[in-house]
Amino acid sequence: MAANIMQQIEPSYQHHLSLPLVRSHPAATNAIVPLQPQQENFVSSWEHLLTVVQHINHMARELEAKMLELKQVASTINSQINYLSESDGQPDKNICQYASISVPLVKQTPDQSFILTTRKVDLFKAEREATLLAQQLRQRTHGKKLRGSGRKKPDNN
């Protein structure tokens, strides 16, 4: 299958680029005619550029989602391995290591030009947010207990 894909890709590298101003035979005049792109070609090219930009950014979002899925699956496997090897007395195992990662990103500037750059992917954002939420909920619960225990019970006399 890989050979088939390469056979499809290879011919695309064999096309030679030609410039519209370069002529194979010398012209009768030495005047250079300025290149004037047709409006239809310009609009079509611009639409193609926008499509490519959207495709790159869409693929980057999909790639980020798959990276997060990889981390989640690896975490599940880690938990299972470590649960099964609890009695062995061995330290917890980690089947996947994570380095700083990023995905491509194409931004459009106010002057309508584009910047191809990268965006950092934070694989641990969900854990930090969950920890923060848990702390906030504990503080609320603890605060309610303190307020509830500080009230005096009414006398029934």
Secondary structure, 3 states (H helix, E strand, C coil): CHHHHHHHHHHHHCCCCCCCCCCCCCCCCCCCCCCCCCHHHHHHHHHHHHHHHHHHHHHHHHHHHHHHHHHHHHHHHHHHHHHHCHHHCCCCCCCCCCCCEEEEEEEECCCCCEEEEEEEECCCHHHHHHHHHHHHHHHHHHHHHHHHHHCCCCCCC
